[in-house]
Amino acid sequence: MFQFTEEQIRRYARHIILPEVGGKGQEKLLKSKVLVVGAGGLGSPSIYYLAAAGVGTIGIVDFDVVDYSNLQRQILHNTERVGIPKVESARMTVESLNPDVKVITYNATLNKSNILDIVRDYDVVLDGTDNFPTRFLINDACYFLGKPLVSAAMLRFEGQASVFDFRDKEHSPCYRCLYPEPPPPGLVPSCQEAGILGSIGGIMGCIQATEAIKLLLGIGEPLVGKLLIMDALSMDFRKVRLRKDPGCPLCGENPRIKELVEYQQVCDARF
C-alpha cells in the first residue's frame, strides 16, 4: 500500500482534499509518466504545472538551447541559462520545484527512427512544438501506439487546443482529421515572423497540463472531438466540434498512411 510522507501530504494537500483526486488520485499521478515535446512557450507552463501536481515522471524532448528571445514567454528558463540546452534548463527548474519528479531528457530532434521508442514508455503525450512536420509525426506515432495526445498551438493573440485520445481509435478524431497534410511552405507565418504575446503560451500550456491530468485521473470531459479556440484580445473562448473524418488518411475508413511519414521542416505555430 502506498504511503505518503509528511512532506508529500503537505505538498499535495489541496489535491488530496478534492473528491475527484484524493489520495488515490495523487498516488496515480505520482506513478504516471508524461512526455512533453518542446520546452518552449507551451512546454514551459505545461511542465511546470505537471511537476507541481506531482506527475512522477516527466520526459522532455527539445534540441534547442536557451536564447534571450525565449525569455519573454518560456518560463522554465532564465537569463543565467542562456546558451545551455533547454532540456537541461527545464530539468534544473523541475528538480528545484519538486524532488518527487523524475525528469528524463531527450536533447534530440524527433524523427521516424526514434519517436516510437521515446513515446511508447509514456501514459500521455503533450505536443508543444512549433512546426507542422513534427506535429504530424507526433500525431501519427501516438495513433500507432494508442497513446493520448494533448495538442496546443498559439500565434499572436490566439491559441487553440484539443485532445486526441488514441486509446479509443474508433471514436477519437486525429490531427489529420483537421489537417490531412501540412500546408505549403511559407503559407502560414511563424511566431518569429508574426509575433506572440508571451502570456498566451501560459494560458494554453496550463490548459494542456490540465487536460493531461484529467486523462491520467480519468475525470471530467477532456477536449476529445472538440477544438478550443481562444482570442485574447476579446478574451473569447469557444469550442468547435471536431469530427472524425471517414476520409482521413490515417484514422479513416480506408487509411493510406500505415507507417510514419517525415515532412520537410518548416517553422510554424498554428494548430
Phi and psi restraints in degrees (value plus and minus 20) as a CYANA .aco file:
   2 PHE   PHI     -88.5   -48.5
   2 PHE   PSI     114.0   154.0
   3 GLN   PHI    -139.7   -99.7
   3 GLN   PSI      99.8   139.8
   4 PHE   PHI     -96.2   -56.2
   4 PHE   PSI     123.2   163.2
   5 THR   PHI     -97.9   -57.9
   5 THR   PSI     145.7   185.7
   6 GLU   PHI     -80.8   -40.8
   6 GLU   PSI     -58.7   -18.7
   7 GLU   PHI     -83.9   -43.9
   7 GLU   PSI     -61.3   -21.3
   8 GLN   PHI     -85.9   -45.9
   8 GLN   PSI     -58.6   -18.6
   9 ILE   PHI     -81.2   -41.2
   9 ILE   PSI     -61.6   -21.6
  10 ARG   PHI     -89.6   -49.6
  10 ARG   PSI     -61.6   -21.6
  11 ARG   PHI     -83.1   -43.1
  11 ARG   PSI     -63.7   -23.7
  12 TYR   PHI    -124.0   -84.0
  12 TYR   PSI      -1.7    38.3
  13 ALA   PHI     -76.4   -36.4
  13 ALA   PSI     -59.8   -19.8
  14 ARG   PHI     -91.1   -51.1
  14 ARG   PSI     -42.7    -2.7
  15 HIS   PHI     -97.9   -57.9
  15 HIS   PSI     -66.2   -26.2
  16 ILE   PHI     -82.8   -42.8
  16 ILE   PSI     -50.5   -10.5
  17 ILE   PHI    -100.4   -60.4
  17 ILE   PSI     -28.6    11.4
  18 LEU   PHI     -96.5   -56.5
  18 LEU   PSI     103.4   143.4
  19 PRO   PHI     -77.7   -37.7
  19 PRO   PSI     -52.0   -12.0
  20 GLU   PHI     -94.7   -54.7
  20 GLU   PSI     -35.3     4.7
  21 VAL   PHI    -132.5   -92.5
  21 VAL   PSI     -92.4   -52.4
  22 GLY   PHI      44.9    84.9
  22 GLY   PSI    -193.7  -153.7
  23 GLY   PHI     -85.0   -45.0
  23 GLY   PSI     -59.5   -19.5
  24 LYS   PHI     -86.2   -46.2
  24 LYS   PSI     -59.0   -19.0
  25 GLY   PHI     -87.0   -47.0
  25 GLY   PSI     -60.7   -20.7
  26 GLN   PHI     -85.5   -45.5
  26 GLN   PSI     -58.1   -18.1
  27 GLU   PHI     -80.9   -40.9
  27 GLU   PSI     -61.1   -21.1
  28 LYS   PHI     -82.5   -42.5
  28 LYS   PSI     -61.2   -21.2
  29 LEU   PHI     -82.7   -42.7
  29 LEU   PSI     -63.6   -23.6
  30 LEU   PHI     -83.3   -43.3
  30 LEU   PSI     -44.3    -4.3
  31 LYS   PHI    -117.3   -77.3
  31 LYS   PSI     -17.9    22.1
  32 SER   PHI    -110.0   -70.0
  32 SER   PSI     140.8   180.8
  33 LYS   PHI    -150.2  -110.2
  33 LYS   PSI     104.7   144.7
  34 VAL   PHI    -144.1  -104.1
  34 VAL   PSI     114.1   154.1
  35 LEU   PHI    -124.5   -84.5
  35 LEU   PSI     107.4   147.4
  36 VAL   PHI    -133.9   -93.9
  36 VAL   PSI     100.3   140.3
  37 VAL   PHI    -117.6   -77.6
  37 VAL   PSI      90.2   130.2
  38 GLY   PHI      86.1   126.1
  38 GLY   PSI      99.3   139.3
  39 ALA   PHI    -128.8   -88.8
  39 ALA   PSI      24.3    64.3
  40 GLY   PHI    -129.6   -89.6
  40 GLY   PSI    -154.6  -114.6
  41 GLY   PHI     -85.1   -45.1
  41 GLY   PSI     -53.9   -13.9
  42 LEU   PHI    -110.5   -70.5
  42 LEU   PSI     -64.0   -24.0
  43 GLY   PHI     -85.3   -45.3
  43 GLY   PSI     -53.3   -13.3
  44 SER   PHI     -78.3   -38.3
  44 SER   PSI     -77.1   -37.1
  45 PRO   PHI     -87.6   -47.6
  45 PRO   PSI     -54.0   -14.0
  46 SER   PHI     -79.5   -39.5
  46 SER   PSI     -70.5   -30.5
  47 ILE   PHI     -83.5   -43.5
  47 ILE   PSI     -61.9   -21.9
  48 TYR   PHI     -76.4   -36.4
  48 TYR   PSI     -70.1   -30.1
  49 TYR   PHI     -96.7   -56.7
  49 TYR   PSI     -50.1   -10.1
  50 LEU   PHI     -85.2   -45.2
  50 LEU   PSI     -62.2   -22.2
  51 ALA   PHI     -86.2   -46.2
  51 ALA   PSI     -63.6   -23.6
  52 ALA   PHI     -82.7   -42.7
  52 ALA   PSI     -53.6   -13.6
  53 ALA   PHI     -93.4   -53.4
  53 ALA   PSI     -34.8     5.2
  54 GLY   PHI      71.1   111.1
  54 GLY   PSI       4.9    44.9
  55 VAL   PHI     -84.9   -44.9
  55 VAL   PSI     101.1   141.1
  56 GLY   PHI     -86.4   -46.4
  56 GLY   PSI     -54.3   -14.3
  57 THR   PHI    -152.2  -112.2
  57 THR   PSI     105.3   145.3
  58 ILE   PHI    -142.6  -102.6
  58 ILE   PSI      99.0   139.0
  59 GLY   PHI    -112.2   -72.2
  59 GLY   PSI     118.0   158.0
  60 ILE   PHI    -148.1  -108.1
  60 ILE   PSI     103.2   143.2
  61 VAL   PHI    -131.9   -91.9
  61 VAL   PSI     104.7   144.7
  62 ASP   PHI    -187.9  -147.9
  62 ASP   PSI     120.3   160.3
  63 PHE   PHI    -125.7   -85.7
  63 PHE   PSI     -22.9    17.1
  64 ASP   PHI    -114.4   -74.4
  64 ASP   PSI     150.7   190.7
  65 VAL   PHI    -132.1   -92.1
  65 VAL   PSI     139.3   179.3
  66 VAL   PHI     -89.5   -49.5
  66 VAL   PSI     111.8   151.8
  67 ASP   PHI    -144.2  -104.2
  67 ASP   PSI     134.6   174.6
  68 TYR   PHI     -75.6   -35.6
  68 TYR   PSI     -56.0   -16.0
  69 SER   PHI     -87.3   -47.3
  69 SER   PSI     -36.7     3.3
  70 ASN   PHI     -96.4   -56.4
  70 ASN   PSI     -46.0    -6.0
  71 LEU   PHI     -92.2   -52.2
  71 LEU   PSI     -31.8     8.2
  72 GLN   PHI     -91.7   -51.7
  72 GLN   PSI     -36.4     3.6
  73 ARG   PHI    -167.0  -127.0
  73 ARG   PSI     -40.8    -0.8
  74 GLN   PHI    -113.8   -73.8
  74 GLN   PSI      65.9   105.9
  75 ILE   PHI     -95.2   -55.2
  75 ILE   PSI     -24.3    15.7
  76 LEU   PHI     -91.3   -51.3
  76 LEU   PSI     -42.0    -2.0
  77 HIS   PHI    -129.5   -89.5
  77 HIS   PSI     145.4   185.4
  78 ASN   PHI    -164.1  -124.1
  78 ASN   PSI     155.4   195.4
  79 THR   PHI     -80.1   -40.1
  79 THR   PSI     -58.1   -18.1
  80 GLU   PHI     -85.3   -45.3
  80 GLU   PSI     -39.1     0.9
  81 ARG   PHI    -120.1   -80.1
  81 ARG   PSI     -12.8    27.2
  82 VAL   PHI     -76.8   -36.8
  82 VAL   PSI     108.3   148.3
  83 GLY   PHI      79.7   119.7
  83 GLY   PSI     -32.5     7.5
  84 ILE   PHI    -117.1   -77.1
  84 ILE   PSI     138.5   178.5
  85 PRO   PHI     -77.8   -37.8
  85 PRO   PSI     118.9   158.9
  86 LYS   PHI     -81.4   -41.4
  86 LYS   PSI     -55.1   -15.1
  87 VAL   PHI     -84.7   -44.7
  87 VAL   PSI     -54.5   -14.5
  88 GLU   PHI     -92.9   -52.9
  88 GLU   PSI     -60.1   -20.1
  89 SER   PHI     -81.9   -41.9
  89 SER   PSI     -63.2   -23.2
  90 ALA   PHI     -82.2   -42.2
  90 ALA   PSI     -62.6   -22.6
  91 ARG   PHI     -80.7   -40.7
  91 ARG   PSI     -64.7   -24.7
  92 MET   PHI     -81.7   -41.7
  92 MET   PSI     -61.2   -21.2
  93 THR   PHI     -85.3   -45.3
  93 THR   PSI     -65.6   -25.6
  94 VAL   PHI     -84.8   -44.8
  94 VAL   PSI     -63.9   -23.9
  95 GLU   PHI     -85.6   -45.6
  95 GLU   PSI     -51.0   -11.0
  96 SER   PHI     -97.4   -57.4
  96 SER   PSI     -43.2    -3.2
  97 LEU   PHI    -102.1   -62.1
  97 LEU   PSI     -66.6   -26.6
  98 ASN   PHI    -166.7  -126.7
  98 ASN   PSI      86.1   126.1
  99 PRO   PHI     -88.8   -48.8
  99 PRO   PSI     -30.7     9.3
 100 ASP   PHI     -90.7   -50.7
 100 ASP   PSI     -40.3    -0.3
 101 VAL   PHI    -111.6   -71.6
 101 VAL   PSI     109.1   149.1
 102 LYS   PHI    -112.6   -72.6
 102 LYS   PSI     105.8   145.8
 103 VAL   PHI    -126.4   -86.4
 103 VAL   PSI     107.2   147.2
 104 ILE   PHI    -133.9   -93.9
 104 ILE   PSI     101.3   141.3
 105 THR   PHI    -125.8   -85.8
 105 THR   PSI     124.1   164.1
 106 TYR   PHI    -148.6  -108.6
 106 TYR   PSI      74.3   114.3
 107 ASN   PHI    -104.0   -64.0
 107 ASN   PSI      55.2    95.2
 108 ALA   PHI    -177.9  -137.9
 108 ALA   PSI     142.2   182.2
 109 THR   PHI    -111.5   -71.5
 109 THR   PSI     111.8   151.8
 110 LEU   PHI     -90.9   -50.9
 110 LEU   PSI     118.1   158.1
 111 ASN   PHI    -167.4  -127.4
 111 ASN   PSI     156.1   196.1
 112 LYS   PHI     -90.3   -50.3
 112 LYS   PSI     -31.7     8.3
 113 SER   PHI    -108.0   -68.0
 113 SER   PSI     -38.5     1.5
 114 ASN   PHI    -140.5  -100.5
 114 ASN   PSI     -37.7     2.3
 115 ILE   PHI     -86.7   -46.7
 115 ILE   PSI     -58.9   -18.9
 116 LEU   PHI     -84.9   -44.9
 116 LEU   PSI     -60.2   -20.2
 117 ASP   PHI     -86.9   -46.9
 117 ASP   PSI     -51.5   -11.5
 118 ILE   PHI     -97.1   -57.1
 118 ILE   PSI     -67.3   -27.3
 119 VAL   PHI     -90.2   -50.2
 119 VAL   PSI     -54.0   -14.0
 120 ARG   PHI     -81.2   -41.2
 120 ARG   PSI     -42.0    -2.0
 121 ASP   PHI    -107.4   -67.4
 121 ASP   PSI     -21.6    18.4
 122 TYR   PHI    -130.1   -90.1
 122 TYR   PSI     135.0   175.0
 123 ASP   PHI    -103.8   -63.8
 123 ASP   PSI     -56.6   -16.6
 124 VAL   PHI    -161.4  -121.4
 124 VAL   PSI     125.9   165.9
 125 VAL   PHI    -139.2   -99.2
 125 VAL   PSI     115.1   155.1
 126 LEU   PHI    -130.9   -90.9
 126 LEU   PSI     107.9   147.9
 127 ASP   PHI    -117.9   -77.9
 127 ASP   PSI      89.8   129.8
 128 GLY   PHI    -138.2   -98.2
 128 GLY   PSI      12.4    52.4
 129 THR   PHI    -107.0   -67.0
 129 THR   PSI     153.7   193.7
 130 ASP   PHI    -144.9  -104.9
 130 ASP   PSI       2.0    42.0
 131 ASN   PHI    -167.4  -127.4
 131 ASN   PSI     128.0   168.0
 132 PHE   PHI     -82.4   -42.4
 132 PHE   PSI     -65.2   -25.2
 133 PRO   PHI     -75.8   -35.8
 133 PRO   PSI     -62.8   -22.8
 134 THR   PHI     -90.4   -50.4
 134 THR   PSI     -55.0   -15.0
 135 ARG   PHI     -80.7   -40.7
 135 ARG   PSI     -64.3   -24.3
 136 PHE   PHI     -85.6   -45.6
 136 PHE   PSI     -60.1   -20.1
 137 LEU   PHI     -82.8   -42.8
 137 LEU   PSI     -64.3   -24.3
 138 ILE   PHI     -84.6   -44.6
 138 ILE   PSI     -65.7   -25.7
 139 ASN   PHI     -76.6   -36.6
 139 ASN   PSI     -68.1   -28.1
 140 ASP   PHI     -86.8   -46.8
 140 ASP   PSI     -60.7   -20.7
 141 ALA   PHI     -84.2   -44.2
 141 ALA   PSI     -64.2   -24.2
 142 CYS   PHI     -84.3   -44.3
 142 CYS   PSI     -57.3   -17.3
 143 TYR   PHI     -83.0   -43.0
 143 TYR   PSI     -68.6   -28.6
 144 PHE   PHI     -84.0   -44.0
 144 PHE   PSI     -52.1   -12.1
 145 LEU   PHI    -113.7   -73.7
 145 LEU   PSI     -26.8    13.2
 146 GLY   PHI      50.2    90.2
 146 GLY   PSI      17.9    57.9
 147 LYS   PHI    -124.5   -84.5
 147 LYS   PSI     118.3   158.3
 148 PRO   PHI     -86.3   -46.3
 148 PRO   PSI     118.7   158.7
 149 LEU   PHI    -143.6  -103.6
 149 LEU   PSI     106.8   146.8
 150 VAL   PHI    -128.1   -88.1
 150 VAL   PSI      95.6   135.6
 151 SER   PHI    -132.2   -92.2
 151 SER   PSI     127.8   167.8
 152 ALA   PHI    -172.1  -132.1
 152 ALA   PSI     140.6   180.6
 153 ALA   PHI    -174.3  -134.3
 153 ALA   PSI     143.4   183.4
 154 MET   PHI    -174.5  -134.5
 154 MET   PSI     132.8   172.8
 155 LEU   PHI    -182.8  -142.8
 155 LEU   PSI     112.2   152.2
 156 ARG   PHI      35.8    75.8
 156 ARG   PSI    -126.4   -86.4
 157 PHE   PHI    -135.8   -95.8
 157 PHE   PSI      -0.9    39.1
 158 GLU   PHI    -142.0  -102.0
 158 GLU   PSI     132.1   172.1
 159 GLY   PHI    -163.8  -123.8
 159 GLY   PSI     133.7   173.7
 160 GLN   PHI    -159.6  -119.6
 160 GLN   PSI     129.9   169.9
 161 ALA   PHI    -171.0  -131.0
 161 ALA   PSI     129.9   169.9
 162 SER   PHI    -178.6  -138.6
 162 SER   PSI     146.0   186.0
 163 VAL   PHI    -144.1  -104.1
 163 VAL   PSI     111.9   151.9
 164 PHE   PHI    -134.8   -94.8
 164 PHE   PSI      86.6   126.6
 165 ASP   PHI    -118.4   -78.4
 165 ASP   PSI      72.0   112.0
 166 PHE   PHI    -100.2   -60.2
 166 PHE   PSI     -11.2    28.8
 167 ARG   PHI     -91.8   -51.8
 167 ARG   PSI     -40.0     0.0
 168 ASP   PHI    -146.5  -106.5
 168 ASP   PSI      54.5    94.5
 169 LYS   PHI     -84.6   -44.6
 169 LYS   PSI     -44.3    -4.3
 170 GLU   PHI     -87.9   -47.9
 170 GLU   PSI     -50.9   -10.9
 171 HIS   PHI    -133.7   -93.7
 171 HIS   PSI     -47.0    -7.0
 172 SER   PHI    -101.7   -61.7
 172 SER   PSI     111.3   151.3
 173 PRO   PHI     -89.9   -49.9
 173 PRO   PSI     153.2   193.2
 174 CYS   PHI    -147.0  -107.0
 174 CYS   PSI     155.7   195.7
 175 TYR   PHI     -80.4   -40.4
 175 TYR   PSI     -52.0   -12.0
 176 ARG   PHI     -94.2   -54.2
 176 ARG   PSI     -35.5     4.5
 177 CYS   PHI     -89.2   -49.2
 177 CYS   PSI     -44.4    -4.4
 178 LEU   PHI    -109.5   -69.5
 178 LEU   PSI     -68.2   -28.2
 179 TYR   PHI    -150.3  -110.3
 179 TYR   PSI      82.2   122.2
 180 PRO   PHI     -80.8   -40.8
 180 PRO   PSI     -55.8   -15.8
 181 GLU   PHI    -160.6  -120.6
 181 GLU   PSI     137.9   177.9
 182 PRO   PHI     -83.2   -43.2
 182 PRO   PSI     129.3   169.3
 183 PRO   PHI     -91.4   -51.4
 183 PRO   PSI     142.1   182.1
 184 PRO   PHI     -80.1   -40.1
 184 PRO   PSI     127.3   167.3
 185 PRO   PHI     -75.3   -35.3
 185 PRO   PSI     115.4   155.4
 186 GLY   PHI      67.4   107.4
 186 GLY   PSI     -27.9    12.1
 187 LEU   PHI     -91.5   -51.5
 187 LEU   PSI     -59.3   -19.3
 188 VAL   PHI    -132.3   -92.3
 188 VAL   PSI     107.0   147.0
 189 PRO   PHI     -90.9   -50.9
 189 PRO   PSI     135.0   175.0
 190 SER   PHI    -112.9   -72.9
 190 SER   PSI     151.3   191.3
 191 CYS   PHI     -80.0   -40.0
 191 CYS   PSI     -55.5   -15.5
 192 GLN   PHI     -84.3   -44.3
 192 GLN   PSI     -53.2   -13.2
 193 GLU   PHI    -107.1   -67.1
 193 GLU   PSI     -57.3   -17.3
 194 ALA   PHI    -125.6   -85.6
 194 ALA   PSI     -37.9     2.1
 195 GLY   PHI      67.9   107.9
 195 GLY   PSI     144.3   184.3
 196 ILE   PHI    -174.5  -134.5
 196 ILE   PSI     111.4   151.4
 197 LEU   PHI     -91.9   -51.9
 197 LEU   PSI     102.6   142.6
 198 GLY   PHI     -74.9   -34.9
 198 GLY   PSI     -58.0   -18.0
 199 SER   PHI     -89.8   -49.8
 199 SER   PSI     -36.5     3.5
 200 ILE   PHI     -80.7   -40.7
 200 ILE   PSI     -60.3   -20.3
 201 GLY   PHI     -81.5   -41.5
 201 GLY   PSI     -58.2   -18.2
 202 GLY   PHI     -81.6   -41.6
 202 GLY   PSI     -64.3   -24.3
 203 ILE   PHI     -85.1   -45.1
 203 ILE   PSI     -70.5   -30.5
 204 MET   PHI     -90.7   -50.7
 204 MET   PSI     -56.0   -16.0
 205 GLY   PHI     -85.8   -45.8
 205 GLY   PSI     -57.0   -17.0
 206 CYS   PHI     -86.7   -46.7
 206 CYS   PSI     -56.4   -16.4
 207 ILE   PHI     -83.5   -43.5
 207 ILE   PSI     -61.7   -21.7
 208 GLN   PHI     -80.8   -40.8
 208 GLN   PSI     -65.7   -25.7
 209 ALA   PHI     -82.0   -42.0
 209 ALA   PSI     -60.3   -20.3
 210 THR   PHI     -84.3   -44.3
 210 THR   PSI     -63.9   -23.9
 211 GLU   PHI     -84.3   -44.3
 211 GLU   PSI     -58.7   -18.7
 212 ALA   PHI     -83.4   -43.4
 212 ALA   PSI     -63.5   -23.5
 213 ILE   PHI     -84.2   -44.2
 213 ILE   PSI     -60.8   -20.8
 214 LYS   PHI     -79.8   -39.8
 214 LYS   PSI     -62.5   -22.5
 215 LEU   PHI     -84.0   -44.0
 215 LEU   PSI     -63.5   -23.5
 216 LEU   PHI     -84.5   -44.5
 216 LEU   PSI     -57.2   -17.2
 217 LEU   PHI    -109.9   -69.9
 217 LEU   PSI     -34.2     5.8
 218 GLY   PHI      48.6    88.6
 218 GLY   PSI      20.1    60.1
 219 ILE   PHI    -141.1  -101.1
 219 ILE   PSI     138.8   178.8
 220 GLY   PHI      47.4    87.4
 220 GLY   PSI    -182.9  -142.9
 221 GLU   PHI    -141.5  -101.5
 221 GLU   PSI      78.1   118.1
 222 PRO   PHI     -81.5   -41.5
 222 PRO   PSI     144.1   184.1
 223 LEU   PHI     -98.5   -58.5
 223 LEU   PSI      28.2    68.2
 224 VAL   PHI    -103.8   -63.8
 224 VAL   PSI     106.9   146.9
 225 GLY   PHI      54.4    94.4
 225 GLY   PSI      -3.4    36.6
 226 LYS   PHI    -157.3  -117.3
 226 LYS   PSI     122.2   162.2
 227 LEU   PHI    -134.4   -94.4
 227 LEU   PSI      93.2   133.2
 228 LEU   PHI    -107.3   -67.3
 228 LEU   PSI     105.9   145.9
 229 ILE   PHI    -141.0  -101.0
 229 ILE   PSI     108.7   148.7
 230 MET   PHI    -139.4   -99.4
 230 MET   PSI     113.7   153.7
 231 ASP   PHI    -136.0   -96.0
 231 ASP   PSI      87.1   127.1
 232 ALA   PHI     -91.9   -51.9
 232 ALA   PSI     -46.6    -6.6
 233 LEU   PHI     -86.0   -46.0
 233 LEU   PSI     -55.8   -15.8
 234 SER   PHI    -122.2   -82.2
 234 SER   PSI     -27.3    12.7
 235 MET   PHI      32.7    72.7
 235 MET   PSI      26.1    66.1
 236 ASP   PHI    -119.6   -79.6
 236 ASP   PSI     113.3   153.3
 237 PHE   PHI    -136.7   -96.7
 237 PHE   PSI     113.0   153.0
 238 ARG   PHI    -161.7  -121.7
 238 ARG   PSI     132.9   172.9
 239 LYS   PHI    -134.4   -94.4
 239 LYS   PSI     112.7   152.7
 240 VAL   PHI    -132.5   -92.5
 240 VAL   PSI     116.3   156.3
 241 ARG   PHI     -86.5   -46.5
 241 ARG   PSI     108.5   148.5
 242 LEU   PHI    -134.0   -94.0
 242 LEU   PSI      85.3   125.3
 243 ARG   PHI    -110.7   -70.7
 243 ARG   PSI     130.8   170.8
 244 LYS   PHI     -87.6   -47.6
 244 LYS   PSI     106.2   146.2
 245 ASP   PHI    -108.9   -68.9
 245 ASP   PSI      95.8   135.8
 246 PRO   PHI     -81.8   -41.8
 246 PRO   PSI     -40.5    -0.5
 247 GLY   PHI    -116.9   -76.9
 247 GLY   PSI     -10.5    29.5
 248 CYS   PHI     -78.3   -38.3
 248 CYS   PSI     113.8   153.8
 249 PRO   PHI     -88.9   -48.9
 249 PRO   PSI     -34.3     5.7
 250 LEU   PHI    -126.2   -86.2
 250 LEU   PSI     -71.8   -31.8
 251 CYS   PHI    -132.9   -92.9
 251 CYS   PSI     -10.2    29.8
 252 GLY   PHI     -97.9   -57.9
 252 GLY   PSI    -190.9  -150.9
 253 GLU   PHI     -91.1   -51.1
 253 GLU   PSI     -49.7    -9.7
 254 ASN   PHI    -150.9  -110.9
 254 ASN   PSI      53.6    93.6
 255 PRO   PHI     -84.1   -44.1
 255 PRO   PSI     118.2   158.2
 256 ARG   PHI    -119.9   -79.9
 256 ARG   PSI     -43.4    -3.4
 257 ILE   PHI    -115.3   -75.3
 257 ILE   PSI      93.8   133.8
 258 LYS   PHI    -143.3  -103.3
 258 LYS   PSI     -14.8    25.2
 259 GLU   PHI    -171.5  -131.5
 259 GLU   PSI     147.2   187.2
 260 LEU   PHI     -83.8   -43.8
 260 LEU   PSI     122.2   162.2
 261 VAL   PHI    -141.8  -101.8
 261 VAL   PSI     116.5   156.5
 262 GLU   PHI    -130.0   -90.0
 262 GLU   PSI     111.2   151.2
 263 TYR   PHI    -128.1   -88.1
 263 TYR   PSI     142.9   182.9
 264 GLN   PHI     -82.3   -42.3
 264 GLN   PSI     115.1   155.1
 265 GLN   PHI     -93.4   -53.4
 265 GLN   PSI     100.3   140.3
 266 VAL   PHI    -154.6  -114.6
 266 VAL   PSI      99.9   139.9
 267 CYS   PHI     -83.9   -43.9
 267 CYS   PSI     117.9   157.9
 268 ASP   PHI    -181.2  -141.2
 268 ASP   PSI     141.3   181.3
 269 ALA   PHI    -151.2  -111.2
 269 ALA   PSI     -19.3    20.7
 270 ARG   PHI    -100.5   -60.5
 270 ARG   PSI     133.6   173.6
